[in-house]
């Protein structure tokens, strides 16, 4: 049996040249939806219960929907997630999914796929990284200005390539907000930084160790702008804006996973426990510091509460996430991870077959003792330090009704078949 590992202390390392999230304006650091005076919850609820408009955008069922390139993007896993959720909605326990929440939004490819194909009614995105959250907020409700900025960066700096493009990469790599910017303008600048670095950095990695595509000498056959197709990016940004305008994208939060999971029951109590589902795609146990700006590894971002606080963590955030999902989650969840043995062998992670909330949480919060089902899925994804994509088994863990989770060549059981 694998024991509780002694992880190293997770001191906070802030993203380069960006202030702590708590120092940013509230419009940037918390939510896309502007609060009504004294009643932010009601404002968000109105968006949730408003009549759904048809998704008329041509990208709704397109192959590529996210404006961001993300390492380990779950485009190959999205159809499997859609299948698991769809089969769950055929049961009495989960008649429909009104809201899909993605606390580790990143490139949000899974959520965009779910909403475009009609698997869920609405989505809510959240990310602890201020760059990523600001990008999605601007894409949602400041779409055309972000599109204009994208085209401007392309025409003036990226299209010609060479030294000018690399100098611009250095500019955005070291950019920090100046004084006097309005909240909306600050958010737009942060979003532009995120988009520029994502499209011009090796594998789209926002971490400081990654350099520009093609290297500083631009001697590669792949120049710095080879992943910058302005027309395609504009179309994807406009798709995000369309989802927000039609009420399909409810909101974008700059919050860490725990704040997000805690706040959903407060904001949307009418959806508990089974009409809201969280899809969580946390940083991998292995090599996450090489892939993500905000990872659970102190070498690759900041740990703590995801808000840039200086409070160190004594335990691994992987452990904290597992404990929360096993004992505190008030609604159903679906989790994807790299297939690391500790995740399914250790009782501190996901070896248990059932949630085990305390009696007080069961009585006061309504936390259920749902069964935990595990499957293996073969995926293809981009990995740091590799050319092209690699195949690997992805671990899928969920509290959706176990009898509805398929077992076949696509969704393989772990070892012995699980009881229904």
BAPA-308577 format. One record per residue (C-alpha): z, x, y. Coordinates in steps of 0.2 Angstrom, whole numbers, always signed. Each point is the difference from the previous one (the first is absolute). Layout:
% BAPA-308577
+-------+-------+-------+
:     Z :     X :     Y :
+-------+-------+-------+
:     Z :     X :     Y :
...
+-------+-------+-------+
***
This chain:
% BAPA-308577
+-------+-------+-------+
:     Z :     X :     Y :
+-------+-------+-------+
:    +0 :    +0 :    +0 :
:    -5 :    +7 :   +17 :
:   +16 :    +1 :   +11 :
:    +1 :    -3 :   +19 :
:    -9 :   +15 :    +8 :
:    +9 :   +11 :   +13 :
:   -14 :    -2 :   +13 :
:    +1 :   +12 :   +15 :
:    +6 :    -6 :   +17 :
:   -13 :   -10 :   +10 :
:    +2 :    +6 :   +18 :
:   -11 :    -9 :   +13 :
:   -16 :    +9 :    +5 :
:    -9 :   -10 :   +14 :
:   -19 :    -1 :    +1 :
:    -7 :   +14 :   +11 :
:    +0 :    -4 :   +19 :
:    +5 :   -18 :    -2 :
:   +16 :    -7 :    +6 :
:   +12 :    -9 :   -11 :
:    -5 :   -18 :    -3 :
:   +16 :    -6 :    +8 :
:    -6 :    +8 :   +16 :
:   -16 :    -9 :    +0 :
:    -3 :   -17 :    +9 :
:    +5 :   -15 :   -11 :
:   -18 :    -6 :    -1 :
:    -5 :   +16 :    -9 :
:   +16 :    +3 :   -10 :
:    +3 :   -17 :    -7 :
:   -13 :   -14 :    -1 :
:   -18 :    -5 :    +5 :
:    +5 :   -18 :    +4 :
:    +8 :    +0 :   +18 :
:   +17 :    -9 :    -1 :
:    +3 :   -16 :    +9 :
:   +15 :    +1 :   +12 :
:   +15 :    +0 :   -12 :
:    -9 :    -7 :   -15 :
:   -11 :   +13 :    -9 :
:    +3 :    -7 :   -17 :
:    -8 :   -17 :    +5 :
:   -15 :    +9 :    +8 :
:    -3 :    +8 :   -17 :
:    +3 :   -15 :   -10 :
:   -13 :   -10 :   +10 :
:   -13 :   +13 :    -5 :
:    +5 :    -3 :   -18 :
:    -1 :   -19 :    +0 :
:   -15 :    -1 :   +11 :
:   -16 :    -7 :    -8 :
:    -9 :   +13 :    -9 :
:   -18 :    +4 :    +7 :
:   -14 :    +5 :   -12 :
:    -3 :   +18 :    -2 :
:   -18 :    +1 :    +6 :
:    -2 :   +19 :    +2 :
:   -12 :    +8 :   -11 :
:   +12 :   +13 :    -6 :
:   +11 :   -12 :    -8 :
:    -7 :    +4 :   -17 :
:    -7 :   +17 :    +5 :
:    +3 :   +16 :   -10 :
:    +7 :   +10 :   +15 :
:   +12 :   -10 :   +12 :
:   +13 :   +12 :    +6 :
:    -4 :   +10 :   +16 :
:   +11 :   +14 :    -6 :
:    -3 :   +13 :   -14 :
:   +16 :    +2 :   -10 :
:    +4 :   +13 :   -13 :
:    +4 :   -10 :   -16 :
:    -8 :   -16 :    +7 :
:    +2 :   -14 :   -12 :
:   -18 :    -7 :    +0 :
:    -1 :    +2 :   -19 :
:   +17 :    -8 :    -3 :
:    -3 :   -15 :   +12 :
:   -10 :   -10 :   -13 :
:   +14 :    +2 :   -12 :
:   +13 :    -5 :   +12 :
:   -11 :   -15 :    +5 :
:    -1 :    -5 :   -19 :
:   +19 :    +2 :    -2 :
:    +4 :   -11 :   +15 :
:   -13 :   -13 :    -4 :
:    +6 :    -2 :   -18 :
:   +18 :    -2 :    +7 :
:    -5 :   -14 :   +11 :
:    -6 :   -10 :   -15 :
:   +19 :    -2 :    -5 :
:   +13 :   -12 :    +6 :
:   +11 :   +14 :    +6 :
:   -13 :    +7 :   +13 :
:   -12 :   -15 :    +4 :
:    -8 :    +9 :   +15 :
:    +3 :   +16 :   +10 :
:    +1 :    -5 :   +19 :
:    +4 :   +18 :    +6 :
:    -3 :   +17 :    -7 :
:   +10 :   +14 :    +8 :
:    -5 :   +18 :    -1 :
:   +15 :   +11 :    +6 :
:   -10 :   +16 :    -3 :
:   -16 :    -5 :    +8 :
:    -9 :   +16 :    +2 :
:   -18 :    -4 :    -1 :
:    +4 :   -18 :    -5 :
:   -14 :    -1 :   -12 :
:    +9 :   -11 :   -13 :
:    +6 :   -13 :   +13 :
:   -18 :    -1 :    +8 :
:    -7 :    -3 :   -17 :
:   +13 :   -13 :    -5 :
:    -3 :   -10 :   +16 :
:   -19 :    +2 :    +0 :
:    -2 :    -7 :   -18 :
:   +12 :   -14 :    +3 :
:   +13 :    +6 :   -12 :
:   +14 :    -3 :   +14 :
:    +0 :   -10 :   +15 :
:    +7 :   +12 :   +13 :
:    +5 :   +18 :    +1 :
:   +13 :   +10 :   +10 :
:    -1 :   +19 :    +2 :
:   +14 :   +12 :    +3 :
:    +1 :   +19 :    +1 :
:   +14 :   +12 :    +5 :
:   -13 :   +12 :    +8 :
:    -2 :    -4 :   +18 :
:   -18 :    +7 :    +0 :
:    -5 :   -11 :   -14 :
:   +10 :   -16 :    +6 :
:    -8 :    +2 :   +18 :
:   -17 :    +2 :    -8 :
:    +1 :   -17 :    -9 :
:    +8 :    -8 :   +15 :
:   -14 :    +5 :   +11 :
:   -13 :    -4 :   -13 :
:    +8 :   -18 :    -1 :
:    +2 :    -5 :   +18 :
:    -9 :   +13 :   +10 :
:   -15 :    +1 :   -10 :
:   -14 :    +2 :   +12 :
:    +9 :   +14 :   +10 :
:    +3 :   +10 :   -15 :
:   -18 :    -2 :    -5 :
:    -5 :    +6 :   +17 :
:   +11 :   +15 :    -2 :
:    -7 :    +4 :   -17 :
:   -18 :    +0 :    +7 :
:    +5 :   +10 :   +15 :
:    +8 :   +14 :   -11 :
:   -15 :    +0 :   -11 :
:   -13 :    +1 :   +13 :
:   +10 :   +13 :   +11 :
:    +8 :   +11 :   -13 :
:    -4 :    -3 :   -18 :
:   -19 :    -3 :    -1 :
:    -5 :   +17 :    +6 :
:   +13 :    +8 :   -12 :
:    +3 :   +19 :    +2 :
:   +13 :    +8 :   +12 :
:    +1 :   -16 :   +11 :
:    +5 :   -11 :   -15 :
:   +13 :   +13 :    -6 :
:    +7 :    +1 :   +18 :
:    +2 :   -19 :    +0 :
:    +8 :    +1 :   -17 :
:   +13 :   +12 :    +7 :
:    +2 :   -11 :   +15 :
:    +5 :   -15 :   -10 :
:   +10 :   +11 :   -12 :
:   +11 :    +5 :   +14 :
:    -1 :   -15 :   +11 :
:   +17 :    -8 :    +6 :
:    +2 :   -15 :   +10 :
:    +2 :    +3 :   +19 :
:   +11 :    -9 :   +12 :
:    -6 :   -16 :    +9 :
:   -11 :    -8 :   -14 :
:    +1 :   -19 :    -2 :
:    +6 :    -5 :   -17 :
:   -17 :    -7 :    -5 :
:    -9 :   +16 :    +6 :
:   +13 :   +11 :    -9 :
:    -3 :    -9 :   -16 :
:   -19 :    +1 :    +2 :
:    +2 :   +19 :    +2 :
:   +11 :    +2 :   -15 :
:   -12 :   -11 :   -10 :
:   -15 :   +11 :    +6 :
:    +9 :   +16 :    -5 :
:    +3 :    -8 :   -18 :
:   -18 :    -5 :    -2 :
:    -7 :   +17 :    +7 :
:   +11 :   +11 :   -11 :
:    -3 :   -12 :   -15 :
:   -19 :    +1 :    +1 :
:    -1 :   +19 :    +4 :
:   +14 :    +8 :   -11 :
:    -2 :    +5 :   -18 :
:    +2 :   -15 :   -11 :
:    +6 :   -10 :   +15 :
:   +17 :    +8 :    -1 :
:   +11 :    -2 :   +15 :
:   +12 :   +14 :    -6 :
:    +0 :   +16 :   +11 :
:    -5 :   +12 :   -13 :
:   -18 :    -8 :    -2 :
:   -14 :    +6 :   +11 :
:   -16 :    -7 :    +6 :
:   -14 :    -4 :   -12 :
:   -12 :   +15 :    -1 :
:   +14 :   +12 :    +5 :
:    +2 :    +7 :   +17 :
:   -16 :   +10 :    -1 :
:   -10 :   -15 :    -5 :
:    -9 :   +10 :   -13 :
:    +1 :   -13 :   -13 :
:   -15 :   -12 :    -5 :
:   +13 :   -14 :    +4 :
:    +2 :    +1 :   +19 :
:   +15 :    -8 :    +9 :
:    -8 :   -16 :    +4 :
:    -7 :    -3 :   -18 :
:   +12 :   -14 :    -3 :
:    -2 :    -8 :   +17 :
:   -13 :   -15 :    -1 :
:    +3 :    -9 :   +16 :
:    -9 :   -16 :    -4 :
:    +9 :    -1 :   -17 :
:   +17 :    +4 :    +8 :
:    -3 :   -13 :   +14 :
:    -4 :   -14 :   -12 :
:   +16 :    +4 :   -10 :
:   +10 :    +0 :   +16 :
:    -8 :   -17 :    +5 :
:    +4 :    -7 :   -18 :
:   +19 :    +4 :    +3 :
:    -1 :    -8 :   +17 :
:    -8 :   -15 :    -8 :
:   +14 :    -2 :   -13 :
:   +13 :    +1 :   +14 :
:    -9 :   -13 :   +11 :
:    -2 :   -12 :   -14 :
:   +19 :    +2 :    -5 :
:    -4 :    +8 :   -17 :
:    +8 :   +16 :    +6 :
:   +17 :    -6 :    +6 :
:    +7 :   +15 :    +8 :
:    +1 :   +19 :    -1 :
:   +18 :    +8 :    +0 :
:    +5 :   +18 :    +4 :
:   +15 :    +0 :   -12 :
:    +5 :    +9 :   -16 :
:    -1 :    -9 :   -17 :
:   +18 :    -5 :    +0 :
:    +0 :    -8 :   +18 :
:   -16 :    -9 :    -5 :
:    +7 :    -7 :   -17 :
:   +16 :    -5 :    +9 :
:    -9 :    -8 :   +15 :
:   -12 :   -11 :   -10 :
:   +14 :   -12 :    -6 :
:    +6 :    -2 :   +18 :
:   -17 :    -3 :    +7 :
:    -8 :   -10 :   -14 :
:   +15 :    -8 :   -10 :
:   -11 :   -15 :    -4 :
:   -11 :   +11 :   -12 :
:   +15 :    +6 :   -11 :
:    +1 :    +4 :   -14 :
:   -18 :    -1 :    -7 :
:   -13 :    -4 :   +13 :
:    +2 :   +17 :    +8 :
:    -4 :   +16 :   -10 :
:    +2 :   +18 :    +6 :
:   -13 :   +13 :    -6 :
:    +8 :   +17 :    +1 :
:   -10 :   +16 :    -1 :
:   +13 :   +14 :    +4 :
:    -4 :   +18 :    +1 :
:    -3 :    +8 :   -17 :
:   +15 :    +9 :    -8 :
:   -11 :   +15 :    -2 :
:   -10 :    +8 :   +14 :
:    +4 :   -13 :   +13 :
:    +4 :   +13 :   +13 :
:   -18 :    +6 :    -1 :
:    -8 :   -17 :    +2 :
:   +11 :   -11 :   +13 :
:    +6 :    +3 :   +17 :
:   +15 :   -11 :    -4 :
:    +5 :    +4 :   -18 :
:   +17 :    +0 :    -9 :
:    -2 :   +19 :    -1 :
:    +8 :    +9 :   +15 :
:   -15 :   +12 :    +0 :
:   -12 :   -14 :    +4 :
:    +7 :   -11 :   +14 :
:   +17 :    -7 :    +4 :
:   +12 :    -9 :   -12 :
:   +15 :   -10 :    +5 :
:    -2 :   -17 :    +6 :
:   -18 :    +2 :    +5 :
:    +4 :    -2 :   +19 :
:    +1 :   +18 :    +4 :
:   +19 :    +0 :    +0 :
:    +9 :   +17 :    -2 :
:   +11 :    -7 :   -14 :
:    -3 :   +11 :   -16 :
:    -1 :    -9 :   -17 :
:   +10 :    +7 :   -14 :
:   -10 :    -9 :   -14 :
:   -18 :    -1 :    -4 :
:    -9 :   -14 :    +9 :
:    -9 :    -3 :   -17 :
:   +17 :    -4 :    -7 :
:    +5 :   -11 :   +14 :
:   -16 :   -10 :    -1 :
:    +3 :    -3 :   -19 :
:   +18 :    -5 :    +2 :
:    -5 :   -13 :   +14 :
:   -14 :    -7 :   -10 :
:   +10 :    -1 :   -16 :
:   +16 :    -8 :    +9 :
:    -4 :    -7 :   +17 :
:   -18 :    -6 :    +1 :
:    +0 :   -19 :    +5 :
:   -18 :    -3 :    -4 :
:   -13 :    +6 :   -13 :
:    -7 :   +17 :    +1 :
:   -14 :   +10 :    -8 :
:    +2 :   +19 :    +0 :
:   -13 :   +14 :    -3 :
:    +5 :   +18 :    -3 :
:    -7 :   +16 :    -8 :
:    +5 :    +0 :   -19 :
:   +15 :   +12 :    +2 :
:   +11 :    -1 :   -16 :
:   +16 :    -2 :   +10 :
:    -5 :   -16 :    +7 :
:    +0 :    -9 :   -16 :
:   +12 :   +10 :   -10 :
:   +15 :    +1 :   +12 :
:   +12 :   -15 :    +2 :
:    +1 :    +5 :   +18 :
:   -18 :    -4 :    +3 :
:   -10 :   -13 :   -10 :
:    +5 :    +2 :   -18 :
:   +10 :   -17 :    +1 :
:   -10 :   -15 :    -6 :
:    +9 :   -12 :   +12 :
:    +6 :    +0 :   +18 :
:   +19 :    +1 :    +1 :
:    +7 :    -6 :   +17 :
:   +18 :    -1 :    +4 :
:    +9 :   -17 :    -2 :
:    +2 :    -1 :   +19 :
:   -18 :    +3 :    +3 :
:    -5 :   -13 :   -12 :
:   +11 :   -13 :    +8 :
:    -2 :    +5 :   +18 :
:   -18 :    +6 :    +0 :
:    -7 :    -9 :   -15 :
:    -6 :   +16 :    -8 :
:    -7 :    -4 :   -17 :
:    +1 :    +9 :   -17 :
:   -18 :    +1 :    -2 :
:    -8 :    +9 :   -15 :
:    -9 :   +17 :    +5 :
:   -17 :    +3 :    -8 :
:    -8 :   +17 :    -1 :
:   -19 :    +4 :    -4 :
:   -11 :   +15 :    +1 :
:   -17 :    -1 :    +9 :
:   -13 :   +14 :    +0 :
:    -6 :    +3 :   +18 :
:   -10 :   +13 :   +10 :
:    +6 :    +7 :   +16 :
:    -2 :   +14 :   +12 :
:   +13 :   +14 :    -2 :
:    +4 :   +14 :   +12 :
:    -8 :   +17 :    -5 :
:   -13 :    -8 :   -11 :
:   -18 :    -3 :    +3 :
:    -5 :   -18 :    -4 :
:   +11 :   -13 :    -9 :
:   +11 :    +2 :   -15 :
:    +5 :   -12 :   -13 :
:   +18 :    -4 :    -4 :
:   +12 :   -13 :    -7 :
:    +8 :   -10 :   +14 :
:   +17 :    -9 :    -4 :
:    +0 :   -18 :    +5 :
:   +18 :    -9 :    +0 :
:    +3 :   -18 :    +5 :
:   +12 :   -14 :    +0 :
:   -14 :   -13 :    -1 :
:    +2 :   -11 :   -15 :
:    -1 :   +11 :   -15 :
:   -10 :   -13 :   -11 :
:   -14 :    +0 :   +13 :
:    -2 :   +19 :    +1 :
:   -15 :    +5 :   -10 :
:    +0 :   +12 :   -15 :
:   -16 :    +8 :    -4 :
:   -11 :   +16 :    +2 :
:    +2 :    -2 :   +19 :
:   +18 :    -3 :    +1 :
:    +8 :    +9 :   -15 :
:   +18 :    -1 :    -5 :
:   +12 :   +14 :    +0 :
:    +3 :    +6 :   -18 :
:    +5 :   -15 :    -9 :
:    -6 :   -17 :    +5 :
:   +12 :    -9 :   +12 :
:    +7 :   -16 :    -5 :
:    -5 :   -15 :   +10 :
+-------+-------+-------+
***
